[in-house]
Amino acid sequence: MTFAIAAAGTGGHVFPGLAVGEALLSRGVAKESILFIGGDRIEAEIYPGAGFPFLRIEIYGLQRSMTTRNLTLPRVMLRARDTIASSMEERAVRVILGMGGYVTFPAALAARGAGVVLFVAEQNAGAGLANRVASRWASRVFTSFPHTEGLDRGEWVGNPVRPALVSFDRGRLRPGALSHFGLDATSPVLGVIGGSLGARVLNEAIASLVRGWSGRHMQVLHLTGSPIAGEGMDTSPEISWVQRPFEERIELFYAASDLVVARAGGGVAELTATGTPSILVPGDFGSSGHQAANAAFLGDNGAATVLSQDRIAELPGLVEELLFSAGQLQEMRANALGIAKPGAAGTIADAMLERS
């Protein structure tokens, strides 16, 4: 008996899928009995790197622009469906979880044809096209927000986060986290997550901020995704700028950061799970404009300040206003924790086990 998890494309799909896989492991399921399904993007490194079986299929999503590539999509989807169905039969898959994104649709088709129990988990406040369709065939639909556009029967359980964030303790982790990144405890730390879809705008905004900063001394911990223009350039003497392309121990990033600047994808669940105040700059990409809705949920609940991309030049002033206000940061931390549901991975894993 095997469980399958279809998650691909971006970290916003892949890491919640990994969190559910790890929750199944903690409940006694053998690693070889958890099959991950995806394409050739970040998932092709993350899941095999974590030691899980991985079915790599040829798949891509619908292009929003007019292109002849869309004409080949039905054939590609059907071929992917057949590949997944064959693997599910070979491995005796009993339950499959679709995490959204382009791989969920052929996985749902395969599950429907084989009579395999299908669950769907949506990371955003506006469901993507694949989950909107797949949810019609799903036994249960799990959502990360109390109200998710496009899903009429979703159960609000939260967005799965990895075990280190479920048991997150900022006070215990902070000294080691600062040491890990070469930071000190005398100045506040602005964390920046730029290494994802739409990262260029944030990376460029932070490069401009550190070059022209004239406020009090602060430290910037910047996860860039890749080296960015301006690395090694002269910065304000009031700035210490630490750049990392990626951080495997993401809990250390949150423990070191007093305030985080980020996009507003499904990863906002990490901000709430860790009680981290944030400035969210929602992107307008994606099929449903979901980032604006994600950001609004945190903003309306006092856990984040939302800054539209067309006002990105206001970022330095907003950082100075928030980062040096201990009382405001403390209030935002409490508000973030108040809307957190860090146990989502366990909830979904338990549901999968119940139907196996």
C-alpha positions as CSV (number, residue, x, y, z in Angstrom):
1,M,0.0,0.0,0.0
2,T,1.3,3.4,-1.0
3,F,0.3,7.0,-0.6
4,A,0.9,9.5,-3.4
5,I,1.3,13.2,-3.3
6,A,1.2,15.3,-6.5
7,A,2.9,18.6,-6.0
8,A,5.0,20.6,-8.4
9,G,6.1,23.9,-9.9
10,T,6.9,26.3,-7.0
11,G,8.0,26.0,-3.4
12,G,4.5,27.1,-2.5
13,H,3.2,23.7,-3.7
14,V,6.3,21.6,-3.2
15,F,7.1,22.3,0.5
16,P,3.6,21.9,1.8
17,G,3.5,18.5,0.0
18,L,6.8,17.6,1.6
19,A,5.4,18.5,5.0
20,V,2.5,16.1,4.5
21,G,5.0,13.4,3.5
22,E,7.0,14.0,6.6
23,A,3.9,13.9,8.7
24,L,3.1,10.4,7.2
25,L,6.6,9.3,8.1
26,S,6.1,10.4,11.7
27,R,3.0,8.3,11.9
28,G,4.9,5.1,10.9
29,V,4.5,5.1,7.1
30,A,7.7,3.9,5.4
31,K,9.4,6.4,3.2
32,E,9.3,4.0,0.2
33,S,5.5,3.9,0.6
34,I,5.1,7.6,-0.1
35,L,5.3,8.4,-3.8
36,F,5.7,12.0,-4.9
37,I,4.6,13.0,-8.4
38,G,5.9,16.1,-10.3
39,G,7.6,17.5,-13.2
40,D,11.2,18.8,-13.8
41,R,11.2,22.0,-11.7
42,I,12.1,22.4,-8.0
43,E,10.3,19.2,-7.1
44,A,12.7,17.1,-9.1
45,E,15.5,18.1,-6.7
46,I,13.6,18.4,-3.4
47,Y,11.8,15.1,-3.2
48,P,14.6,12.8,-4.3
49,G,17.0,14.8,-2.2
50,A,14.8,14.0,0.8
51,G,14.9,10.3,-0.1
52,F,11.4,9.8,-1.3
53,P,10.4,7.9,-4.4
54,F,9.6,10.3,-7.2
55,L,7.7,9.9,-10.4
56,R,8.8,12.5,-12.9
57,I,6.3,13.1,-15.7
58,E,6.3,15.4,-18.7
59,I,3.8,18.1,-17.9
60,Y,3.3,21.8,-18.1
61,G,0.5,24.2,-17.4
62,L,-1.8,26.2,-19.5
63,Q,-0.1,29.3,-20.9
64,R,-1.9,32.5,-20.3
65,S,-0.7,34.0,-23.6
66,M,-1.8,32.8,-27.0
67,T,0.7,30.1,-28.0
68,T,0.6,26.9,-30.1
69,R,2.0,25.1,-27.1
70,N,-1.5,25.1,-25.6
71,L,-2.7,23.0,-28.5
72,T,-0.5,20.1,-27.4
73,L,-1.6,20.3,-23.7
74,P,-4.5,17.8,-23.9
75,R,-2.2,15.1,-25.4
76,V,0.4,15.9,-22.7
77,M,-2.2,15.7,-19.9
78,L,-3.6,12.4,-21.1
79,R,-0.1,10.9,-21.4
80,A,0.7,12.1,-17.9
81,R,-2.6,10.6,-16.6
82,D,-1.7,7.3,-18.1
83,T,1.8,7.3,-16.6
84,I,0.5,8.2,-13.1
85,A,-2.3,5.5,-13.4
86,S,0.3,2.9,-14.3
87,S,2.5,3.8,-11.4
88,M,-0.4,3.9,-9.0
89,E,-1.5,0.4,-10.0
90,E,2.1,-0.9,-9.7
91,R,2.5,0.6,-6.2
92,A,-1.0,-0.2,-5.0
93,V,-1.7,3.4,-4.2
94,R,-4.9,3.8,-2.1
95,V,-5.0,7.5,-1.5
96,I,-3.6,10.4,-3.5
97,L,-3.3,14.1,-2.5
98,G,-3.2,16.9,-5.1
99,M,-1.5,20.0,-3.8
100,G,-2.6,22.2,-6.7
101,G,-0.6,23.3,-9.8
102,Y,-0.4,21.7,-13.2
103,V,0.4,18.2,-11.9
104,T,-2.8,17.9,-9.9
105,F,-5.1,17.7,-12.9
106,P,-3.6,14.5,-14.5
107,A,-3.2,13.0,-11.0
108,A,-6.9,13.6,-10.3
109,L,-7.9,12.1,-13.7
110,A,-5.8,9.0,-12.9
111,A,-7.3,8.7,-9.4
112,R,-10.8,9.0,-10.8
113,G,-10.3,6.4,-13.5
114,A,-8.7,3.9,-11.0
115,G,-11.2,4.4,-8.2
116,V,-8.4,5.7,-5.9
117,V,-9.4,8.1,-3.0
118,L,-8.5,11.7,-4.0
119,F,-7.9,14.5,-1.6
120,V,-7.2,18.1,-2.7
121,A,-5.3,20.7,-0.7
122,E,-5.3,24.4,-1.7
123,Q,-2.6,26.7,-0.5
124,N,-4.1,30.1,-1.5
125,A,-7.2,32.1,-0.8
126,G,-8.2,31.8,-4.4
127,A,-8.1,28.3,-5.8
128,G,-6.1,27.6,-9.0
129,L,-7.8,26.1,-12.0
130,A,-6.5,22.5,-11.4
131,N,-7.9,22.4,-7.9
132,R,-11.2,24.0,-8.9
133,V,-11.7,21.1,-11.3
134,A,-10.1,18.3,-9.2
135,S,-12.2,19.3,-6.2
136,R,-15.3,18.1,-8.0
137,W,-14.0,14.5,-7.7
138,A,-12.3,14.7,-4.4
139,S,-13.5,13.0,-1.2
140,R,-12.2,15.9,0.9
141,V,-10.9,19.4,0.1
142,F,-8.6,21.1,2.5
143,T,-8.0,24.9,2.5
144,S,-5.4,27.2,4.0
145,F,-7.8,30.1,4.6
146,P,-11.3,30.2,6.1
147,H,-12.8,31.3,2.8
148,T,-11.3,30.1,-0.5
149,E,-12.7,31.4,-3.7
150,G,-13.6,28.6,-6.2
151,L,-14.0,25.9,-3.6
152,D,-17.5,25.5,-2.2
153,R,-16.8,22.7,0.3
154,G,-13.4,23.3,1.6
155,E,-12.4,22.4,5.2
156,W,-10.2,25.1,6.7
157,V,-7.2,23.2,8.2
158,G,-4.3,25.6,7.3
159,N,-1.4,25.2,4.9
160,P,1.0,22.3,5.8
161,V,4.4,23.5,7.2
162,R,7.4,21.4,8.0
163,P,8.0,19.9,11.5
164,A,10.6,22.5,12.4
165,L,8.1,25.2,12.0
166,V,5.3,23.4,13.9
167,S,7.5,23.2,17.0
168,F,9.1,26.6,16.3
169,D,10.5,28.4,19.4
170,R,12.0,31.8,18.5
171,G,13.6,32.4,21.9
172,R,15.4,29.0,21.9
173,L,16.5,29.2,18.3
174,R,17.4,32.9,18.1
175,P,21.0,32.8,19.4
176,G,22.1,29.9,17.2
177,A,20.2,31.4,14.2
178,L,22.1,34.7,14.5
179,S,25.4,32.9,14.7
180,H,24.5,30.7,11.7
181,F,24.1,33.8,9.5
182,G,26.9,35.8,11.0
183,L,24.5,38.4,12.5
184,D,24.7,40.0,15.9
185,A,22.1,40.7,18.6
186,T,22.6,44.5,18.9
187,S,20.7,45.5,15.8
188,P,17.3,44.4,14.4
189,V,17.1,42.0,11.5
190,L,15.0,42.6,8.3
191,G,14.5,39.2,6.6
192,V,13.7,39.1,2.9
193,I,12.5,36.2,0.9
194,G,13.2,37.0,-2.7
195,G,13.9,33.5,-4.0
196,S,10.6,32.6,-5.7
197,L,8.3,33.5,-8.5
198,G,8.3,37.2,-9.0
199,A,11.5,37.6,-7.0
200,R,13.2,40.2,-9.2
201,V,11.1,43.1,-8.0
202,L,11.8,42.4,-4.3
203,N,15.5,41.7,-5.0
204,E,15.9,45.0,-6.8
205,A,13.9,46.9,-4.2
206,I,16.2,45.5,-1.4
207,A,19.3,46.3,-3.4
208,S,18.1,49.9,-3.7
209,L,17.2,50.0,0.0
210,V,20.6,48.9,1.3
211,R,22.4,51.3,-1.1
212,G,20.4,54.4,0.0
213,W,19.5,53.6,3.6
214,S,19.9,56.6,6.0
215,G,18.0,55.3,9.0
216,R,19.2,53.6,12.2
217,H,21.5,50.6,11.9
218,M,19.9,47.4,10.9
219,Q,20.9,44.0,9.4
220,V,19.4,42.5,6.3
221,L,19.1,38.8,5.9
222,H,18.3,38.2,2.2
223,L,17.3,34.9,0.7
224,T,17.8,35.8,-3.0
225,G,17.1,32.6,-4.8
226,S,20.2,33.3,-6.9
227,P,23.0,35.9,-6.9
228,I,21.6,39.4,-7.7
229,A,22.9,42.5,-9.3
230,G,24.6,44.6,-6.8
231,E,26.2,41.9,-4.7
232,G,29.4,43.2,-3.2
233,M,28.5,46.8,-4.0
234,D,28.9,49.7,-1.6
235,T,26.1,49.8,0.9
236,S,25.0,52.3,3.5
237,P,27.3,52.2,6.6
238,E,24.1,51.7,8.6
239,I,23.4,48.3,6.8
240,S,24.9,44.9,7.3
241,W,23.7,42.8,4.3
242,V,23.8,39.0,4.3
243,Q,22.8,37.2,1.2
244,R,22.1,33.5,0.8
245,P,20.6,31.9,-2.3
246,F,18.7,29.4,-0.2
247,E,18.4,28.2,3.4
248,E,17.6,24.6,4.0
249,R,16.9,25.2,7.7
250,I,14.3,27.8,7.1
251,E,13.3,27.9,10.8
252,L,16.7,29.6,11.4
253,F,15.7,32.4,8.9
254,Y,12.5,33.1,10.8
255,A,14.2,32.9,14.2
256,A,16.8,35.5,13.1
257,S,14.3,37.9,11.5
258,D,12.4,40.5,13.4
259,L,10.4,41.6,10.3
260,V,10.1,39.9,6.9
261,V,9.5,41.3,3.5
262,A,8.0,38.7,1.1
263,R,5.6,38.0,-1.7
264,A,2.2,36.6,-0.6
265,G,2.0,33.0,-1.9
266,G,1.1,30.0,0.1
267,G,4.3,30.5,2.1
268,V,2.5,33.1,4.3
269,A,1.6,30.0,6.4
270,E,5.2,30.0,7.5
271,L,4.9,33.6,8.7
272,T,1.9,32.8,10.8
273,A,3.2,29.5,12.2
274,T,6.4,31.3,13.4
275,G,4.6,34.4,14.5
276,T,6.7,36.6,12.2
277,P,5.6,40.2,11.4
278,S,5.7,40.9,7.7
279,I,5.5,43.4,4.9
280,L,3.8,41.6,2.0
281,V,4.1,42.7,-1.6
282,P,1.5,40.5,-3.5
283,G,2.3,39.7,-7.1
284,D,-0.3,39.7,-9.8
285,F,0.8,36.5,-11.4
286,G,-1.1,33.2,-11.2
287,S,-4.5,32.2,-12.5
288,S,-6.6,33.7,-9.8
289,G,-4.8,36.8,-8.4
290,H,-4.5,34.8,-5.2
291,Q,-1.6,36.7,-3.7
292,A,-3.7,39.8,-3.0
293,A,-6.3,37.7,-1.2
294,N,-3.6,35.9,0.8
295,A,-2.0,39.2,1.8
296,A,-5.4,40.7,2.7
297,F,-6.1,37.9,5.2
298,L,-2.9,38.6,7.1
299,G,-3.3,42.3,6.8
300,D,-7.0,42.4,7.9
301,N,-5.9,40.3,11.0
302,G,-3.1,42.7,11.9
303,A,-0.3,40.2,11.2
304,A,1.1,42.0,8.2
305,T,1.3,45.3,6.4
306,V,0.4,45.0,2.7
307,L,2.3,47.1,0.2
308,S,1.2,47.0,-3.4
309,Q,3.9,46.5,-6.0
310,D,3.2,49.9,-7.6
311,R,4.2,51.5,-4.2
312,I,7.4,49.5,-3.8
313,A,9.4,52.8,-3.5
314,E,7.7,53.3,-0.1
315,L,9.4,50.2,1.3
316,P,12.3,51.9,3.1
317,G,10.0,54.2,5.0
318,L,7.7,51.3,5.9
319,V,10.6,49.3,7.1
320,E,11.9,52.1,9.3
321,E,8.4,52.6,10.7
322,L,7.9,48.9,11.7
323,L,11.3,47.4,12.4
324,F,12.2,49.8,15.2
325,S,8.8,49.7,16.9
326,A,9.1,46.9,19.5
327,G,5.5,47.3,20.6
328,Q,4.1,47.1,17.1
329,L,6.2,44.1,16.2
330,Q,5.0,42.3,19.3
331,E,1.4,43.0,18.5
332,M,1.9,41.7,14.9
333,R,3.6,38.5,16.3
334,A,0.6,37.8,18.5
335,N,-1.8,38.5,15.7
336,A,0.1,36.1,13.3
337,L,0.0,33.3,15.9
338,G,-3.7,33.9,16.5
339,I,-4.5,32.9,12.9
340,A,-1.9,30.2,12.5
341,K,-2.9,26.5,12.0
342,P,0.5,24.8,12.1
343,G,-0.9,21.3,12.5
344,A,-2.3,21.2,9.0
345,A,0.2,18.5,7.7
346,G,-0.8,16.2,10.5
347,T,-4.5,16.8,10.0
348,I,-4.2,15.9,6.3
349,A,-1.9,12.9,7.0
350,D,-4.4,11.5,9.5
351,A,-7.2,11.9,6.9
352,M,-5.1,10.0,4.3
353,L,-4.5,7.2,6.8
354,E,-8.1,6.9,7.7
355,R,-9.0,6.3,4.1
356,S,-6.2,3.8,3.4
